[in-house]
Amino acid sequence: MKKNLLLLAIVVFLAIIPLFIQKGAEFEGADGQAEAAIGEINADYEPWFESIWEPPSGEIESLLFALQAAIGAGFIGYFIGFMRGKHKEG
């Protein structure tokens, strides 16, 4: 139990400390950086397709991304737990 709490504290520490070290920094994804790099390489580039739907705000986009990650993590955790339980039974 102490080991799990220590690991959780380390994860929280590693997630929060960059916010204090890099004050005023923008923590954005790689999509914007990739778009800027493509624009520098070829200014006439046009995307192959457009998004079907764009979220109304960045917060909603972040929420959907976090929800997708949570569902994926839940599925992976369930699968690993199921396989471990199945292995212990047999």
HELIX and SHEET records of a PDB file:
HELIX    1   1 LYS A    2  ILE A   21  1                                  20    
HELIX    2   2 ALA A   30  ILE A   41  1                                  12    
HELIX    3   3 GLY A   58  GLU A   89  1                                  32    
END                                                                             
